[in-house]
Amino acid sequence: MDENSAELQQSLNSLYDELVEKSQTYIGYPNSQLLDNHNLSPFLNLTINNVGDPFVGNNGMNTFQQEKELLEFFGNLLKLETNDLWGYVTNGGTEGNLFGLYLARERYPDGVVFFSEESHYSLNKVVKILGLKCCIIPSQGHGEIDYSELSRSIKSLQHYPVIMNANIGTTMKGAIDNIDKIKQVLKENQISRSYLHCDGALFGTMLPLLEGAPRVDFSCGIDSIAISGHKFFGSPIPCGVVLTRKTNTHFIQNTVQYINSFDSTVSGSRDGFSVLILWQVMKKLGVQGLKDRALDCLKMTDYTLRSLRKISWPAWCNPNSNIVVIKKPTLPLIKKWHLATENNISHVILMPGIDRKKIDLFVEDLNLLKNVRPLRGEFSCFRERLYENPISNCL
Ligand SMILES: *Cc1c(COP(=O)(O)O)cnc(C)c1O
């Protein structure tokens, strides 16, 4: 090794150590920590590019076969027949939301997008990029959209097509917008032109795996769904999956001679390596393995809630969610544990790979902050009735 490469290796080593150190207390953002991709490293020295439509192919080196298998697996989970399915592996949930609402706009150029104030911040950006009008609907305290407010707004814009974004797990509180209630609102207001997109970045794959969880899939009449791959499935490279009915894509397909494919995706050149990462998770775990993982997350959620109760730290959780909302601790702890924080609340997300030992250390840290505990009733968002044992929903 010459001096230069020794130096390079040294800085990589110290970066690696620093990141590993941080990962020890990483419990505030929804990334699965169970990653095992060493066997894929040879693929990093190949120029894989999934440019174009996975169902059409391209002229280069790609992982389209694995991408199609992965999409069909998601289609199966989300009750979308293979011959009716279209989708692709995206750069993440944001691109999936952009793509879903792009399809909606091509179908209804004068449509108005409705989404709740608890929606992910990507929705505002997507609506701006697409030049769509939007209407932001208030949420209920626990994060679910307020259906009477939704109805009132839709009524006042009755002559426009409705492009609805339903949150299948809000980012901060893990609340699920109810598809049946949304459809009821559309019916009551006699909306005949509508498009229903689901932002299922985190819960999109988890809900179908949990017994007794609300059904959110294509059999409920949704048009598209965006899911993040680096969240529940787990990937060191941010990625995601977007699925839609094939008929929704009729407005967007352009043939491109240069790549010998259809240009039906948002990006041109597209990551074919993260396809392999997701495909490998699917192959290794299968539906049963993923079900076990989802259940483990809810068990850990339950454990976390009980531990926080023991030290009287205000905490609650929506049903079927692995997001525990807590009273915001002090800044040093927010930093140390990477806690996403908004106003007076923070959250912990019990993703695959977070174990009791880690939660015990976190709770210990909180317990040292005795003097900043709120008085009873100080935080109105911590309502007792929202504490439900999430496990009881999936046995
Ligand atoms: C994480 C998340 C997103 C954004 O996904 P990225 O993969 O970070 O682009 C969108 N919506 C919700 C509800 C999320 O939790």
Residues whose N, C-alpha, C, O or C-beta is under 5 A from the ligand:
A	BS01	LIG	G92 G93 T94 E95 H120 G169 T170 T171 D199 A201 L202 S228 C239
